[in-house]
């Protein structure tokens, strides 16, 4: 019932995660990256935004939705650690790739 009282974070989480997973998978093949670098960068930016939406909505749900009786403090702690870890990883990756000096290079 807790998801029906405030469904927006759930919808944001599901849509954001789906877009992130699909676009994120297509960021790795060199054939896709090399064919159209501008499209690759645009898809990467959309993946960053959708990943942040998925992670931040998960954090919001973890903190503000009432915990079921079967969920304990340890599970909440894991959700928060992994949620903040995902946000931090996405931000660091974006900053690293945004700082690349030329298209197609990964800063070392």
Protein Blocks (a to p, Z undefined) as FASTA:
>chain_A
ZZmmmmmlmmmmmmmmmmmmmmmmmmmpmklmmmmmmlmmmmmmmmmmmmmmmmmmmmmm
mmmpccdfklcfklmmmmmmmmmmmmmmmmmmmmmmmmpmbghiacZZ
